Amino acid sequence: SLNIAKAIQLFAAKCEQSICTDSEGSQVVSAPTPAQLRNISAINILYNFCSMITKMQLMKDFVVQQASKL
């Protein structure tokens, strides 16, 4: 459990480090820049990762609830 928490923290930190915050990453004038596309990709990865963790937590809670009925 502690290893899982550390892995999640490391993953989030790596995603945060990959985000571009300079003008190339934030300027909205025309088509997305490569930095903006990387930012979009990182955010999508984090969103999907968070969704999977939430689903796993819900599944765990359901299994525990069902097991308590036995």
N, C-alpha and C positions, 0 to 999 in steps of 0.2 A: 504494500500500500504506500509506504514511504517512497519506494523507488518509482512508483507510478506518478506520484505527486512531483517528484524531482524531474522526471522525464517531461511532464506537461509544462512545468516551469521553464525548462530548458528550451522546449519547442516554442513556447510563446516568446521567450527572449530572442531566439534566433529569428523569428518572424519580425519582431519589433526592430531588430538590427537591420533587417533587409529593407525596411520602409525608407523611401527617399522623401526627405522633407524640404529639400532646397527648391528653388524656383522651377526646376525641370519637373519636379514631382507634383507641384501644386498649381502651376500656371495653367489656366483653362482658356485657350485661345482658339485652337483648331483641333486637329486629330490628336488622340492621346499619344504622348511621348513614350519611349521605351520604359522610362522610369515609372510613369503612371501605369503602364500595363503591368509592370512588376508589382506595384502597389496593389492593384486590383487583384492580381493573382494571389498575393500574400493574404489579403483580406478574405478572399473566397476560401482559401485553404483553412484559415482560422475559423471561419464560419462553419464550414463542413466539419471540422474537428470538434468544435463546440457542440454541434448538433449530434454527432456520434456519441460524445461523452454523455450528453443529456439522455439520449435513448438508452445507453447502457445503464445509466443510473435508474431510469424508470423500469427497465427490465429486471434489474437487481431487486428493486423495491417490490415488484410484482412477485418475483420468485420467493422472496422472504415472506410476503403476505400469504401466498399459497401454501408454503411450507408450514406456516403457523396454524393453518386450518387442518393439517393432518393429524 
